[in-house]
Amino acid sequence: MDLSRLIRTTAKHHAERPAIICDGTSQNYSQVYRRSCRLANALAGLGIDQGERVATLTDNSPEALELILGSALGGYVRSSLYTHNSVESNLYLLNLVGASVLIVQRQHYDAVAAHLERAHTVRHVLVLDGAAPAGALDYEELLAAASDEDRGIEMAPEVPQVIRFSAGTTGKPKGIMHSVQAWTGVGTEMATILPELTPEDTYLAGGPLSHATIMAVPAVIAAGGSIVVLRAFEPGAFLEAIERHRCTLTFGVPTMVQLAARHPAARTTDLSSLRAVVYGGSPMTESALQEARSVFGDILRQLYGQSEGAPVTFLGPKDHTAHGGKYLRSAGRPTVNTRLTIVDENGDPLPQGEIGEIAFDNPSAFTEIWRDPDATRARKLADGSVLTRDMGYVDEDGYLFITDRKEDMIISGGFNVWPAEVENALTSHPAVREAAVVGVPHDKWGETPMALVVLAPDATASESDLVAWTREKLGPVKRVTRVRFGTELPKSGVGKVLRRAVRDQYEEEAR
């Protein structure tokens, strides 16, 4: 069921169950439902019509659920901006979707306030988590003055409900629009890879709910479970929250899982309540996976997907240990409702084992690139399958192995080299903690793999050591020819390695 029906049903059947816990405060489902209705009615009172875009610029907070559910109850299209973005990036996104309202936390307001005249469609700015400055509206005052009655708005399956944003790694970000039906599909498909949930389950939202952490929320609400929200991820607080609230499931990007597993308190904290630790968003090295298993147990679940649709594939707990870890480098097998295809440049299916672009069709597939028909057509095949821009292959057992992003491929001397394969070889070296590989210009080969490497604490390795290591593992064509060392890799706000930033740093130094 869609978000509005979901909260109506759960508030009826689980009214007194705790819905959200944050900063030591708790709201039950009845309270969340009524506050969500107040938000929907407050926006209507400001003259915001159904279908208009409501943008949020917030970190995790006690208001997180009502922002999500209130937008749905009012028939609005929710667009979550990212607090780690620059002001210019967020202004671009506000104009891209034509947002009528911006709901912003007080700590982020000052950065954008002086530039809001360039957000040409924004008519109202609501400030929460603090007193509203002159020229803005106080979120709590608006809600207090609004009715908590549900107007009973029903959104048709095909109308827009959520606009997410692409990472913009190869240019300007794009608006990824999900209709009510498609966004419902994200929640229902996510439920298929989780354990069967009950009202006794508690979900720890340790990552930003503006990102992938939100994907499990509909399934938890449907079950009448609780959601513990951390303002920001910190590994010690993350572990402490699991113990204190007896959390049964959580979701994180690999960086979060690794940091929690390596924290000094990881082996003394009671984590026995956990039933599932879901990770996704980027690869996790085999050594990091083994470390995580030693802390959390055999409850790891990997998902593969993207803003255009998720989950697409799933690697379950048993897959992590089957056949001596044979499938650890895979992204798992398609979810129950997913049709997965590997296609060539013309969109034609390739035989098993051949590398091509990953395409999928399932209920979570995005509806369109916001108001960009050409971009939408470029991302979809004639049968409706979504082209992911990820390259990979499917093995004889039906497991998907992702080789790399299509645009990250290195062509060295006419040979295709996938950075992820070289990175895996590097991180198998005992001295290497992390690595990012990019193609850099080479007089003879056109391009050659160059690595930015972060060494493990107290470990040593030279450039020649690692060049020789990759030559032994991968051969002379795919080996790195240059190695730079650093203290950390450039990453996005959700922990993804930014290869483009690595390449830009190299080019700047070369100049």
Secondary structure, DSSP 8 states (H G I E B T S, - for coil): --HHHHHHHHHHHSTTSEEEEETTEEEEHHHHHHHHHHHHHHHHHTT--TT-EEEEE--S-TTHHHHHHHHHHHT-EEEE--TTS-HHHHHHHHHHHTEEEEEEEHHHHHHHHTTGGG-TT--EEEEESS---TTSEEHHHHHHHS----------TTSEEEEEE---TTSS--EEEEEHHHHHHHHHHHHTTS----TT-EEEE-S-TTTGGGGGHHHHHHHT-EEEE-SS--HHHHHHHHHHHT--EEEE-HHHHHHHHHSTTTTTS--TT--EEEE-SS---HHHHHHHHHHH-S-EEEEEEETTEEEEEEE-TGGGTGGGTTTTTS--EE-TT-EEEEE-TTS-B--TT--EEEEEE-TT---EETT-HHHHHHTB-TTS-EEEEEEEEE-TTS-EEEEEEGGG-EEETTEEE-HHHHHHHHHTSTTEEEEEEEEEEETTTEEEEEEEEEE-TT----HHHHHHHHHHHH-TTTS-SEEEE-SS--B-TTS-B-HHHHHHHHHHHH-
